[in-house]
Amino acid sequence: MNFTLAQILPWVLIGIVVIVGIGLLAVAITNKNKSDPLADRLAEYYTMDQQVSANLEEIEMSVPFTQRVIMPIMQNIARFTTQFTPKEALEKTQRQLDLAGNPNGLNPPVFWGIRFVAMVGLGLLLLFVFTITKQSTLYIILGLFGGGALGFMMPQMMLSSKIKRRQDDITKALPDALDLMTICVEAGLGFDQAMSKVSDKWENELALAFGRVIREIQLGKSRRDALRAMGESMDVPDVTTFTGAIIQADQLGVSIARVLKVQSEQMRIKRRQRAQEKAQQAPIKMMIPMVLLIFPTIWIVLLGPAGVQLFRTFFGGQ
């Protein structure tokens, strides 16, 4: 099968668009760097030896290619796609990004731009595959619209998965963090200093949230508002219970150490109950792969020879 240059060139351009779209999607969703690389380079430049000669162009060129080229392109696409996105959808996306920890400082317009790029890229990719393999018109149409729908939903599914993982990590880390805070408070530290100890000791989502609360308090925000904002940014029932207990204890003058000790015991009981619940669900979940994958194989091994013998007996096979 021979193709002319005029026939190949559009598909090459489509392939480039697809590759760029997939790369933008992977960078935007999986990159966990929440700081500005250029600002970090500038800070490093001014804190290092002042005798080192460098210019802004060299520092800017040291920024990764994804931050220097790809993200500005995505921001331009985002400004265009925002015109067709309802305000309610942008607000809902912002809430989901907050629950996911704002990966890479992603904002709703850029996220929707990624969704549109993935939709167009994956739809054109399947269109190219089905066309080049000489599929029927029905398959080509289904590939175009099905690939577009899948590409549009993929970033949202990845974001939802990240939210779930973040909430699970916070739930698992909370009892240990409360134990450490209880020890610190009983040793004579204040509640803010205990949270700071957790933030300094660990590097997980809960420790980052505690560090954010400490910085907000240092900037003049009340402890109650900072804790309430932390609970809303996580949407984890255990964290909401913990922040509510601390706020109430602060208002009523109850001992923080006692509240922390009680909360720590309750969180450990809840974690043990969740582990027991998952253990009891395991046999039921194991039934699905056993029925679909293991049992048919066993039936084939056990009944296969008998089936062959019956076929030979009744149908005259040799």
C-alpha positions in Angstrom: 0.0 0.0 0.0 1.6 3.3 -1.1 0.9 6.7 0.4 1.7 10.1 -1.0 3.2 12.8 1.1 -0.1 14.8 1.1 -1.8 11.8 2.6 0.8 11.1 5.3 1.5 14.7 6.4 -1.9 15.3 8.1 -1.6 12.1 10.1 1.9 13.1 11.2 0.6 16.4 12.5 -2.3 14.5 14.2 0.3 12.2 15.9 2.3 15.2 17.1 -0.9 16.7 18.6 -1.7 13.5 20.4 1.8 13.1 21.8 1.8 16.7 23.1 -1.7 16.2 24.6 -0.7 13.0 26.4 2.5 14.7 27.7 0.6 17.7 29.0 -1.9 15.4 30.7 0.8 13.4 32.4 2.7 16.5 33.5 -0.3 18.3 34.9 -1.8 15.4 36.9 1.2 13.5 38.1 3.7 16.3 38.9 3.7 16.9 42.6 6.0 19.9 42.6 4.0 22.7 44.1 6.6 25.4 44.1 7.6 27.8 41.3 10.9 26.4 39.8 11.9 29.8 38.5 11.4 31.4 41.9 13.4 28.5 43.5 16.3 29.1 41.0 16.3 32.8 41.8 16.3 32.2 45.5 19.1 29.7 45.1 21.0 32.2 43.0 20.8 35.0 45.6 21.5 32.8 48.6 24.6 31.2 47.0 28.0 32.9 46.6 27.4 36.5 45.4 30.6 36.3 43.4 29.1 33.8 41.0 28.2 35.5 37.8 25.0 34.5 36.2 22.2 36.2 34.4 18.4 35.8 34.3 18.5 34.1 31.0 20.7 31.3 32.2 18.6 30.9 35.3 15.4 30.8 33.2 16.9 28.2 30.8 17.6 26.0 33.8 13.9 25.7 34.4 12.5 22.3 33.2 11.1 22.3 29.6 7.6 21.4 30.9 7.4 24.5 33.0 9.1 26.8 30.5 7.3 25.8 27.3 4.5 23.3 27.8 2.7 24.9 30.7 2.5 28.4 29.0 1.0 26.7 25.9 -1.6 25.0 28.2 -2.4 28.3 29.8 -3.1 29.8 26.4 -5.3 26.9 25.5 -7.0 27.3 28.9 -7.9 30.9 28.3 -9.7 29.7 25.1 -11.5 26.8 26.6 -12.6 28.7 29.7 -15.0 30.7 27.4 -17.0 27.5 26.8 -16.9 26.2 30.4 -19.7 27.0 32.8 -18.8 28.9 36.0 -20.3 26.2 38.2 -18.1 23.6 36.5 -15.0 25.7 37.2 -16.0 26.1 40.9 -16.5 22.4 41.2 -13.2 21.7 39.6 -11.5 24.2 42.0 -13.0 22.3 44.9 -11.7 19.0 43.5 -8.2 20.4 43.0 -8.2 21.6 46.6 -9.1 18.1 47.7 -6.3 16.7 45.6 -3.8 19.1 47.2 -3.5 21.4 44.2 -1.0 19.3 42.2 1.6 21.5 40.5 -0.5 24.5 41.4 -3.0 23.5 38.8 -6.0 25.8 38.3 -9.5 25.0 36.8 -8.9 26.7 33.4 -5.7 24.7 32.8 -7.3 21.5 33.9 -10.2 22.0 31.5 -7.7 22.8 28.8 -6.0 19.5 29.4 -9.4 17.7 29.2 -10.1 19.3 25.8 -6.6 18.5 24.5 -6.9 14.9 25.6 -10.4 14.7 24.0 -9.2 15.9 20.6 -5.9 14.0 20.8 -7.3 10.6 21.7 -10.3 11.0 19.3 -7.9 11.8 16.4 -5.6 9.0 17.4 -8.3 6.3 17.2 -9.6 7.9 14.0 -6.1 7.6 12.5 -5.8 3.9 13.7 -9.2 2.9 12.3 -8.7 4.7 9.0 -5.2 3.3 8.4 -6.4 -0.2 9.1 -9.3 0.2 6.6 -12.1 -0.3 9.2 -15.7 0.3 8.3 -17.3 3.8 8.6 -19.2 2.8 11.7 -16.0 1.8 13.5 -14.3 5.0 12.4 -17.2 7.1 13.8 -17.3 5.1 17.0 -13.5 5.4 17.4 -13.6 9.2 16.9 -16.4 9.9 19.4 -15.6 7.1 21.8 -11.9 8.1 22.0 -13.0 11.8 22.4 -15.3 10.8 25.3 -12.6 8.7 26.9 -10.0 11.4 26.5 -12.3 13.9 28.0 -13.1 11.8 31.1 -9.5 10.4 31.7 -8.2 13.6 33.5 -11.2 13.7 35.7 -10.8 10.0 36.6 -7.1 10.6 37.4 -8.0 13.6 39.6 -10.7 11.6 41.4 -8.1 8.8 42.0 -5.6 11.3 43.4 -8.3 12.7 45.8 -9.0 9.2 47.0 -5.4 8.4 47.6 -4.7 11.6 49.4 -7.7 11.1 51.7 -6.6 7.5 52.4 -3.1 8.7 53.2 -4.4 11.4 55.6 -6.7 8.9 57.3 -3.9 6.4 57.9 -1.4 9.1 59.1 -3.8 10.9 61.5 -3.6 8.5 64.5 0.2 8.5 64.6 0.3 12.3 64.2 -2.1 12.6 67.2 0.1 10.3 69.3 3.1 12.5 68.6 1.1 15.6 69.3 -0.1 14.2 72.6 3.4 13.3 73.7 4.6 16.8 72.8 1.8 18.6 74.6 2.2 16.4 77.7 5.9 17.3 77.6 5.1 20.9 77.9 4.8 22.2 74.3 1.8 24.2 73.1 -0.6 22.9 70.5 0.9 25.0 67.7 4.4 23.8 68.5 3.1 20.2 68.6 1.7 20.6 65.1 5.0 22.1 64.0 6.8 19.0 65.3 4.6 16.8 63.2 5.2 19.0 60.1 9.0 18.9 60.6 9.2 15.2 61.3 7.1 13.8 58.5 6.7 14.5 54.8 3.2 13.4 54.0 -0.1 15.2 53.1 -1.1 15.6 56.7 2.2 17.1 57.7 2.0 19.5 54.8 -1.5 20.5 55.9 -0.2 21.0 59.5 2.6 23.2 58.2 0.1 25.3 56.3 -2.0 25.8 59.4 1.1 27.0 61.3 2.0 29.5 58.6 -1.5 30.8 58.5 -1.5 31.3 62.3 1.8 33.1 62.1 0.4 35.4 59.4 -2.4 36.4 61.8 -5.2 34.0 61.0 -7.0 32.6 64.1 -6.4 29.0 65.0 -10.1 28.2 64.7 -10.3 29.6 61.1 -7.0 27.9 60.1 -8.2 24.5 61.5 -11.6 24.8 59.9 -10.0 25.6 56.5 -7.7 22.6 56.9 -10.7 20.3 57.5 -12.6 21.7 54.5 -9.6 21.3 52.2 -9.4 17.6 53.0 -13.0 16.5 53.4 -11.9 13.6 55.6 -14.4 12.7 58.4 -11.7 11.9 60.9 -9.9 15.3 60.3 -13.3 17.1 60.6 -13.9 15.4 63.9 -10.4 16.3 65.2 -10.6 19.9 64.2 -14.1 20.3 65.6 -12.9 18.8 69.0 -9.9 21.2 69.1 -12.0 24.2 68.2 -14.6 23.3 70.9 -11.9 22.7 73.5 -10.3 26.0 72.7 -13.6 27.8 73.1 -14.5 26.1 76.4 -11.1 26.1 77.9 -10.7 22.3 78.1 -7.3 20.8 78.4 -5.8 20.3 74.9 -3.7 17.4 76.1 -6.7 15.5 77.3 -8.6 16.2 74.1 -5.7 15.0 72.0 -5.4 11.8 74.0 -9.1 11.0 73.6 -8.9 11.8 69.9 -5.9 9.6 69.4 -7.5 6.6 71.1 -10.7 7.1 69.0 -8.7 7.4 65.7 -6.8 4.2 66.5 -10.1 2.4 67.2 -11.5 3.6 63.9 -8.4 2.5 62.0 -8.6 -0.9 63.6 -12.2 -1.2 62.7 -11.5 -0.2 59.1 -8.8 -2.8 58.9 -11.2 -5.4 60.2 -13.9 -4.3 57.7 -11.5 -4.7 54.8 -10.4 -8.1 56.1 -14.0 -9.3 56.2 -14.6 -7.9 52.6 -11.6 -9.8 51.2 -13.3 -13.2 50.7 -16.2 -11.6 48.9 -13.9 -9.6 46.6 -11.8 -12.7 46.0 -14.9 -14.5 44.6 -15.0 -12.3 41.5 -11.5 -13.3 40.1 -12.1 -16.9 41.3 -15.4 -17.3 39.5 -14.3 -15.5 36.3 -10.7 -16.7 36.0 -9.8 -19.7 38.2 -12.9 -21.8 38.1 -13.2 -21.9 34.3 -9.6 -23.0 34.1 -10.2 -25.8 36.6 -13.3 -26.9 34.7 -11.4 -27.1 31.5 -8.6 -29.1 33.1 -10.9 -31.5 34.8 -13.7 -31.9 32.2 -11.7 -31.4 29.1 -10.5 -35.0 28.6 -14.0 -36.3 29.5 -15.5 -34.0 26.9 -13.1 -35.2 24.2 -14.0 -38.8 25.0 -17.7 -38.1 24.9 -17.3 -36.3 21.6 -15.4 -39.3 20.1 -18.0 -41.8 21.4 -21.2 -40.0 20.2 -20.0 -38.3 17.1 -17.7 -41.1 15.8 -14.4 -39.3 16.2 -11.2 -41.4 16.2 
